[in-house]
Amino acid sequence: MGLLGADAAVLALVVAGWGGSEPLTVYPAAYLLGQALIVPLALLALTTGVALGLLTPWGLLRHWWILIKLVLTAGGTVLAVFVLVPTLDAAATDALARRALSDPFALVKDSGGACAVLLVTILLAYFKPFGRLRRRHR
C-alpha cells in the first residue's frame, strides 16, 4: 500500500507537469519521490512477498494468484529501477536546465501503468482467484 501511495504521488506530480505546472518544481520532486520511496518500497514489497510465500502455508508456487503477484511485483520492481526512476531523473535534469521535455505524457503513462499494476496486485490478494497450481504426478 505504501508503494501505491508513493506511485500515486509521483503520478499526481507528472500529471501536473503534463498539465502545465512549473517543471522546475514538479519533476525534481517526482524524481526525489521515485528515488527515495519507490525504489526502496518496490524492493521491500518484492522481498517481503517472497518471504511470506516461503514462510507461510500459502507457499510461493501453490496458488495462481501468488504466482501472478510475484511476476507482477518482480516486473514492476525491474521497471521502477530501470525505466521509471531514470526517466524521472532525465525529466528533472531537463527541468533544472530549463529544457522542454520531449514527451511529458510518457511519464504519465509510466507512472499510471505502475499504479494500475499495483491495484491489480491488491485485487489479486483480496479475491485470491484461479485456485491452486496443478502439480504433475510422477
Long-range contacts (C-beta under 8 A, 24 or more apart in sequence): 1-122, 2-37, 2-41, 3-38, 3-41, 3-42, 3-44, 3-45, 3-118, 4-115, 4-118, 4-119, 4-122, 6-33, 6-37, 6-38, 6-41, 7-38, 7-111, 7-114, 7-115, 7-118, 8-115, 9-33, 9-37, 10-34, 10-38, 10-84, 10-88, 10-111, 11-108, 11-111, 11-112, 11-114, 11-115, 14-88, 14-91, 14-104, 14-107, 14-108, 14-111, 15-108, 17-91, 17-101, 17-104, 17-107, 18-104, 18-105, 18-107, 18-108, 23-91, 23-94, 23-95, 23-101, 24-95, 24-96, 24-98, 26-95, 27-88, 27-91, 27-92, 27-94, 27-95, 27-101, 28-92, 28-95, 28-96, 30-88, 30-91, 30-92, 30-107, 31-85, 31-88, 31-89, 31-91, 31-92, 34-80, 34-84, 34-85, 34-88, 34-89, 35-85, 35-88, 35-89, 38-80, 38-84, 38-85, 39-80, 39-81, 39-85, 42-73, 42-76, 42-77, 42-80, 42-81, 43-77, 45-73, 45-77, 46-73, 46-74, 46-77, 49-73, 61-133, 62-132, 62-133, 63-128, 63-130, 63-131, 63-132, 63-133, 64-129, 64-130, 64-131, 64-132, 64-133, 65-124, 65-125, 65-127, 65-128, 65-129, 65-130, 67-133, 68-124, 68-130, 69-121, 69-124, 69-125, 72-117, 72-120, 72-121, 72-124, 73-121, 75-117, 76-114, 76-117, 76-118, 79-110, 79-114, 80-114, 83-110, 84-110, 84-111, 84-114
